[in-house]
Amino acid sequence: MLLALLALGWTVSDGARADRLLALTGLDAAALREGVDRPAVLAAVLGFLADHEPDLIACAAAIDTSPAALIAAQEMLTR
């Protein structure tokens, strides 16, 4: 869950990327704020990153983890 929260923070730190997250996941800003403790919302964020490899790699580097760890976290949250 911690990796997903760090990934969320990284994702929304850039306005254009945050807008793309909202557009592609169907979430709105309120749902995202309210859902930070919900596995489905965090899995959606990680899925968003997984679907765009450059962001996945950049996020992993920024939060000092590996892309594989982010994918594993997504899989864990969707169980």
Buried (B, 14 or more C-beta within 10 A) or exposed (E): EEBBBBBBBBBBEEEEBBEBBBEEBEBEEEBBEEBBEEBEBBBBBBBBBBEBEEBBBBBBEEBEBEBEBBBBBBEBBEE
